Amino acid sequence: MTELTDQKQSALAAIKASPTLDALEEQRVAALGKKGWVSLALKTLGQMGPDERKEAAPAIQAVRGEVAEAIEAKKAKLEASALEAQLAAETIDLTLPAPEQPKGSIHPVSQVMDELAEIFADLGFSVATGPEIEDDWHNFTALNMDESHPARAMHDTFYFPDKASDGASMLLRTHTSPVQIRSMKEQGAPIRLIAPGRVYRSDSDATHTPMFHQVEGLVVDEDIHLGHLKWTLETFFKAFFEREDIVLRLRPSYFPFTEPSVEVDVGYSNEGDRRVVGGHGDDDGHDWMELGGSGMVNRRVLEFAGIDADKYQGFAFGLGIDRIAMLKYGMNDLRAFFDGDPRWLAHYGFSPFDQPTLSAGVGVRP
């Protein structure tokens, strides 16, 4: 037992002095391994008599436990020191400026489309889409414009030279109204939707491009009237421009797919070279600006879509997304929307994290 005590003291000293985990592992193997001195001492118990074994076994087990405990304590200390050294070597100075990384941005048109969807979703509208290559029937005929209708002259249409398999003329859609026809034929009434998307007309200047973006809205239900139309548009413009002094003027007009038809004017004022929406017309120095067309859906359009025009009525409206984006964010040339100039995109683009919400403000800039 005296020899065992001496081995224990020597092992504890060596364990305490172990500089590394590898050195500590050597001490563990020397003491507790299969051929270690503690293991060999345990094997001698079989050669002892009962009384001698009864006295020696607890002493050997106590030595074994003390050595094992010392090894675990030293191992924890060495691991903690190694981790501390690693963390010290890998320290990052968070006070340094972040490196410049190329980053993209959300185009104002995409941002405004998200804003539209957020606002109209709160009003109970769904978002509908449709093909950009349309047939003549959905783009014109179903909207109360037959082949000889003079209203077709209002649209500078891009036609394809080849016809569809059924003989129909094919074209790039001139408005998103065909989406309304397709949705009414598929879903019937009642229905409440907006149809944002790209449309195409042969026109190009500072305020017109051959391709632009449009959103059209449609509500069809029982007992719908122009009051519902005006309230819907007024509520939308107040949320979109984030002003409560929005006042609309519905001016009589003509569209073949609505009857009666009205142009939608909104009061605005000039601030420098920028038009700011707000105010209520000429009496206080404000002017009226046309933002879109609207009206009650023509009963012939409802009939083309397979809806009972004696039971259901509806209203529809159309707005230029690019134009209301220009008004809201102070842009003065529509052509810049499509130039791909990174300086323009960096100035007017939105952060991908700047998601429009009614609670935080649909027009909050990053």
C-alpha positions as CSV (number, residue, x, y, z in Angstrom):
1,M,0.0,0.0,0.0
2,T,2.9,2.3,0.7
3,E,4.1,1.8,-2.9
4,L,0.6,2.5,-4.2
5,T,0.5,5.8,-2.2
6,D,3.9,6.8,-3.6
7,Q,2.7,6.1,-7.2
8,K,-0.5,8.1,-6.6
9,Q,1.4,11.2,-5.3
10,S,3.8,10.9,-8.3
11,A,0.9,10.6,-10.7
12,L,-1.0,13.5,-9.2
13,A,2.1,15.7,-9.5
14,A,2.6,14.7,-13.1
15,I,-1.0,15.3,-14.0
16,K,-0.9,18.8,-12.4
17,A,2.2,19.6,-14.4
18,S,0.9,18.3,-17.8
19,P,1.3,21.2,-20.2
20,T,-0.9,19.9,-23.0
21,L,-3.9,17.5,-23.6
22,D,-1.5,15.0,-25.2
23,A,0.7,15.0,-22.2
24,L,-2.3,14.5,-19.9
25,E,-3.5,11.6,-22.1
26,E,-0.1,9.9,-21.5
27,Q,-0.6,10.2,-17.8
28,R,-4.1,8.8,-18.0
29,V,-2.9,5.7,-20.0
30,A,0.0,5.2,-17.6
31,A,-2.3,5.1,-14.6
32,L,-5.7,3.9,-15.8
33,G,-5.0,2.2,-19.1
34,K,-5.2,-1.6,-19.4
35,K,-1.5,-1.9,-18.5
36,G,-1.5,1.1,-16.1
37,W,-0.3,0.8,-12.6
38,V,-3.8,1.2,-11.1
39,S,-5.2,-1.5,-13.4
40,L,-2.4,-3.8,-12.4
41,A,-3.0,-3.1,-8.7
42,L,-6.7,-4.1,-9.2
43,K,-5.7,-7.4,-10.8
44,T,-3.7,-8.3,-7.7
45,L,-6.9,-8.5,-5.7
46,G,-7.6,-12.0,-7.0
47,Q,-4.5,-13.3,-5.4
48,M,-5.3,-12.0,-2.0
49,G,-7.1,-13.7,0.9
50,P,-10.6,-12.5,1.9
51,D,-9.4,-10.3,4.8
52,E,-6.5,-8.8,2.9
53,R,-8.8,-8.2,-0.2
54,K,-11.4,-6.5,2.1
55,E,-8.8,-4.0,3.2
56,A,-7.0,-3.4,-0.1
57,A,-9.9,-3.1,-2.5
58,P,-11.3,0.1,-1.1
59,A,-7.9,1.7,-0.9
60,I,-7.1,0.9,-4.6
61,Q,-10.6,2.1,-5.7
62,A,-10.0,5.3,-3.8
63,V,-6.7,5.8,-5.5
64,R,-8.3,5.1,-8.9
65,G,-11.1,7.7,-8.2
66,E,-8.7,10.3,-7.0
67,V,-6.5,9.9,-10.1
68,A,-9.5,10.0,-12.5
69,E,-10.9,13.1,-10.8
70,A,-7.5,14.8,-11.1
71,I,-7.3,14.0,-14.8
72,E,-10.8,15.3,-15.5
73,A,-10.1,18.6,-13.6
74,K,-6.9,19.1,-15.5
75,K,-8.5,18.3,-18.8
76,A,-11.2,20.8,-18.3
77,K,-8.7,23.5,-17.4
78,L,-6.5,22.7,-20.4
79,E,-9.6,22.8,-22.8
80,A,-10.7,26.1,-21.3
81,S,-7.2,27.6,-21.9
82,A,-7.1,26.3,-25.4
83,L,-10.5,27.8,-26.2
84,E,-9.5,31.1,-24.7
85,A,-6.4,31.2,-26.8
86,Q,-8.4,30.3,-29.9
87,L,-10.9,33.1,-29.3
88,A,-8.1,35.6,-28.6
89,A,-6.4,34.6,-31.9
90,E,-9.7,34.9,-33.9
91,T,-10.9,38.2,-32.5
92,I,-12.7,40.4,-35.0
93,D,-12.7,44.2,-34.4
94,L,-16.4,45.0,-34.7
95,T,-15.6,48.7,-34.6
96,L,-14.0,48.6,-38.0
97,P,-16.2,49.7,-41.0
98,A,-17.8,46.8,-42.9
99,P,-16.1,46.2,-46.3
100,E,-17.9,47.6,-49.3
101,Q,-20.0,44.8,-50.9
102,P,-21.8,45.2,-54.2
103,K,-25.5,45.0,-53.6
104,G,-28.7,45.2,-55.6
105,S,-31.8,47.1,-54.9
106,I,-35.5,46.8,-55.6
107,H,-36.7,48.8,-58.6
108,P,-39.2,51.5,-57.8
109,V,-41.8,49.8,-60.1
110,S,-41.5,46.5,-58.2
111,Q,-41.7,48.4,-54.9
112,V,-44.8,50.2,-56.0
113,M,-46.4,47.0,-57.1
114,D,-45.8,45.6,-53.6
115,E,-47.3,48.7,-52.1
116,L,-50.4,48.3,-54.3
117,A,-50.8,44.7,-53.3
118,E,-50.5,45.6,-49.6
119,I,-53.1,48.4,-49.7
120,F,-55.6,46.6,-51.9
121,A,-55.2,43.3,-49.9
122,D,-56.4,45.3,-46.9
123,L,-59.5,46.3,-48.8
124,G,-60.2,42.6,-49.7
125,F,-58.8,42.5,-53.2
126,S,-56.9,39.6,-54.6
127,V,-54.1,39.9,-57.1
128,A,-54.7,38.3,-60.6
129,T,-52.3,37.9,-63.5
130,G,-52.6,36.8,-67.1
131,P,-50.6,36.3,-70.3
132,E,-48.8,39.3,-71.9
133,I,-49.4,37.8,-75.4
134,E,-53.1,38.0,-75.9
135,D,-55.6,37.2,-78.5
136,D,-57.8,39.9,-80.1
137,W,-61.0,38.6,-78.4
138,H,-59.8,39.0,-74.8
139,N,-57.9,42.3,-75.5
140,F,-60.6,44.1,-77.5
141,T,-63.8,42.2,-78.4
142,A,-64.8,41.0,-74.9
143,L,-64.2,44.6,-73.7
144,N,-66.9,45.9,-76.1
145,M,-64.6,46.8,-78.9
146,D,-65.4,44.8,-82.1
147,E,-63.3,45.0,-85.2
148,S,-64.9,48.2,-86.5
149,H,-65.1,49.9,-83.1
150,P,-63.4,53.4,-83.3
151,A,-62.0,52.9,-79.8
152,R,-59.4,50.5,-81.2
153,A,-57.7,53.6,-82.7
154,M,-57.0,54.7,-79.1
155,H,-54.5,51.9,-78.8
156,D,-51.3,51.7,-80.8
157,T,-51.1,47.9,-80.8
158,F,-48.2,45.6,-81.5
159,Y,-49.7,42.8,-83.6
160,F,-47.9,39.5,-84.4
161,P,-47.7,38.6,-88.1
162,D,-48.9,35.0,-87.5
163,K,-52.4,34.1,-86.2
164,A,-53.3,31.5,-83.6
165,S,-54.4,28.0,-84.6
166,D,-58.1,29.1,-84.3
167,G,-57.4,32.1,-86.6
168,A,-57.4,34.7,-83.9
169,S,-55.1,37.7,-84.2
170,M,-52.4,37.7,-81.6
171,L,-50.9,40.8,-80.0
172,L,-49.0,42.2,-77.0
173,R,-51.7,43.3,-74.6
174,T,-52.4,47.0,-74.6
175,H,-53.9,46.9,-71.0
176,T,-54.4,44.4,-68.2
177,S,-58.2,44.4,-68.8
178,P,-58.0,41.0,-70.4
179,V,-57.1,39.6,-67.0
180,Q,-60.4,40.9,-65.7
181,I,-62.2,39.0,-68.5
182,R,-60.3,35.8,-67.9
183,S,-60.9,36.1,-64.1
184,M,-64.6,36.7,-64.5
185,K,-65.0,33.7,-66.8
186,E,-63.1,31.5,-64.4
187,Q,-64.5,32.7,-61.1
188,G,-67.8,34.3,-61.9
189,A,-69.3,36.9,-59.5
190,P,-69.0,38.3,-56.9
191,I,-65.3,39.2,-57.6
192,R,-62.8,41.7,-56.3
193,L,-59.3,41.9,-57.8
194,I,-56.5,44.0,-59.0
195,A,-54.4,43.1,-62.1
196,P,-51.0,44.7,-62.2
197,G,-48.5,44.0,-65.0
198,R,-46.6,45.0,-68.1
199,V,-48.5,46.4,-71.1
200,Y,-47.4,47.5,-74.6
201,R,-48.2,50.3,-76.9
202,S,-46.3,51.9,-79.8
203,D,-45.4,55.2,-78.1
204,S,-42.2,56.7,-76.8
205,D,-41.3,60.1,-75.2
206,A,-40.4,61.5,-71.8
207,T,-43.8,60.3,-70.3
208,H,-44.5,57.3,-72.6
209,T,-42.6,54.1,-73.3
210,P,-43.4,51.2,-75.6
211,M,-43.6,49.0,-72.5
212,F,-45.0,50.3,-69.2
213,H,-46.8,49.1,-66.2
214,Q,-50.5,49.3,-65.3
215,V,-52.8,48.2,-62.6
216,E,-56.5,47.7,-63.1
217,G,-59.1,47.0,-60.5
218,L,-62.4,45.3,-60.7
219,V,-65.3,44.8,-58.3
220,V,-68.5,43.0,-59.4
221,D,-71.2,42.3,-56.9
222,E,-74.8,43.2,-56.2
223,D,-75.8,46.9,-55.7
224,I,-72.4,48.3,-56.7
225,H,-72.4,52.0,-57.6
226,L,-70.1,55.0,-58.4
227,G,-69.9,55.9,-54.7
228,H,-68.1,52.6,-54.0
229,L,-65.7,53.4,-56.8
230,K,-64.9,56.9,-55.5
231,W,-64.4,55.6,-51.9
232,T,-62.1,52.8,-53.1
233,L,-59.9,55.1,-55.1
234,E,-59.8,57.8,-52.4
235,T,-58.9,55.3,-49.7
236,F,-56.2,53.9,-51.9
237,F,-54.6,57.3,-52.8
238,K,-54.6,58.3,-49.1
239,A,-52.8,55.2,-48.2
240,F,-50.4,55.2,-51.2
241,F,-49.4,58.9,-50.9
242,E,-49.7,58.8,-47.1
243,R,-51.7,62.0,-46.9
244,E,-55.2,62.6,-45.6
245,D,-55.9,65.7,-47.8
246,I,-56.4,63.7,-51.0
247,V,-59.5,64.8,-52.8
248,L,-60.6,63.3,-56.1
249,R,-62.7,64.6,-59.0
250,L,-64.6,62.2,-61.2
251,R,-64.9,63.8,-64.6
252,P,-67.3,62.4,-67.3
253,S,-65.5,60.6,-70.1
254,Y,-65.8,57.7,-72.5
255,F,-64.5,54.2,-72.5
256,P,-66.1,51.3,-74.4
257,F,-65.9,48.9,-71.5
258,T,-67.5,51.2,-68.9
259,E,-70.8,53.0,-68.8
260,P,-70.9,55.6,-67.3
261,S,-67.1,56.4,-67.6
262,V,-65.2,58.9,-65.6
263,E,-61.6,60.2,-65.6
264,V,-60.0,60.3,-62.1
265,D,-58.4,63.6,-61.3
266,V,-56.5,64.3,-58.1
267,G,-55.6,67.7,-56.6
268,Y,-51.9,68.6,-56.6
269,S,-49.5,71.5,-56.0
270,N,-46.1,72.4,-57.4
271,E,-43.1,72.4,-55.1
272,G,-40.2,73.6,-57.2
273,D,-40.0,71.4,-60.3
274,R,-41.9,68.6,-58.5
275,R,-45.7,67.9,-58.4
276,V,-46.9,66.9,-55.0
277,V,-50.3,65.2,-54.7
278,G,-52.6,66.8,-52.1
279,G,-55.1,69.6,-51.9
280,H,-58.5,70.1,-53.6
281,G,-58.3,72.0,-56.7
282,D,-58.1,75.6,-58.0
283,D,-59.6,77.5,-55.1
284,D,-56.4,77.2,-52.9
285,G,-53.9,77.4,-55.7
286,H,-53.9,73.7,-56.4
287,D,-54.5,72.1,-59.8
288,W,-56.1,68.9,-61.0
289,M,-54.1,66.1,-62.5
290,E,-55.5,63.1,-64.3
291,L,-54.3,59.8,-62.9
292,G,-56.5,57.2,-64.6
293,G,-59.8,56.1,-66.0
294,S,-62.7,54.3,-64.4
295,G,-66.4,53.7,-64.5
296,M,-69.2,51.2,-64.1
297,V,-68.5,48.0,-66.0
298,N,-70.5,47.9,-69.3
299,R,-73.2,45.3,-69.1
300,R,-72.0,43.9,-72.5
301,V,-68.6,43.2,-70.9
302,L,-70.3,41.3,-68.0
303,E,-72.3,39.3,-70.6
304,F,-69.2,38.5,-72.6
305,A,-67.7,37.2,-69.3
306,G,-70.7,35.0,-68.6
307,I,-72.1,37.1,-65.7
308,D,-75.8,37.9,-65.2
309,A,-75.8,41.7,-65.9
310,D,-79.4,42.0,-64.4
311,K,-78.2,40.7,-61.0
312,Y,-74.6,42.0,-60.8
313,Q,-73.1,45.4,-61.3
314,G,-69.5,46.5,-61.0
315,F,-66.8,49.1,-61.3
316,A,-63.4,49.1,-62.9
317,F,-60.4,51.4,-62.9
318,G,-57.0,51.6,-64.4
319,L,-53.9,53.5,-63.2
320,G,-50.3,53.8,-64.6
321,I,-47.9,52.3,-62.1
322,D,-44.9,54.1,-63.5
323,R,-46.7,57.4,-63.4
324,I,-47.9,57.2,-59.7
325,A,-44.3,56.0,-58.8
326,M,-42.9,59.1,-60.5
327,L,-45.3,61.3,-58.5
328,K,-44.7,59.7,-55.2
329,Y,-40.9,59.5,-55.4
330,G,-40.1,62.6,-57.4
331,M,-38.9,61.3,-60.7
332,N,-39.3,63.4,-63.8
333,D,-38.4,61.2,-66.8
334,L,-40.1,57.8,-67.4
335,R,-37.3,56.7,-69.7
336,A,-34.9,56.5,-66.8
337,F,-37.0,53.6,-65.5
338,F,-35.6,51.4,-68.2
339,D,-32.1,52.8,-68.8
340,G,-30.5,50.5,-66.3
341,D,-28.2,53.3,-65.0
342,P,-26.7,52.1,-61.7
343,R,-26.5,55.6,-60.4
344,W,-30.3,56.1,-60.8
345,L,-31.0,52.7,-59.3
346,A,-28.7,53.4,-56.4
347,H,-30.6,56.7,-55.7
348,Y,-34.2,55.5,-56.3
349,G,-33.9,51.8,-55.5
350,F,-35.2,50.2,-52.3
351,S,-33.6,47.9,-49.9
352,P,-34.8,44.3,-50.2
353,F,-35.6,44.5,-46.5
354,D,-37.9,47.5,-46.9
355,Q,-41.1,45.6,-47.3
356,P,-44.2,47.9,-47.5
357,T,-46.7,47.5,-44.7
358,L,-49.7,49.5,-43.7
359,S,-48.5,49.6,-40.0
360,A,-44.9,50.8,-40.8
361,G,-45.8,52.9,-43.8
362,V,-45.9,51.7,-47.4
363,G,-43.6,54.4,-48.6
364,V,-40.9,54.3,-45.9
365,R,-37.5,54.7,-47.5
366,P,-34.4,52.7,-46.3
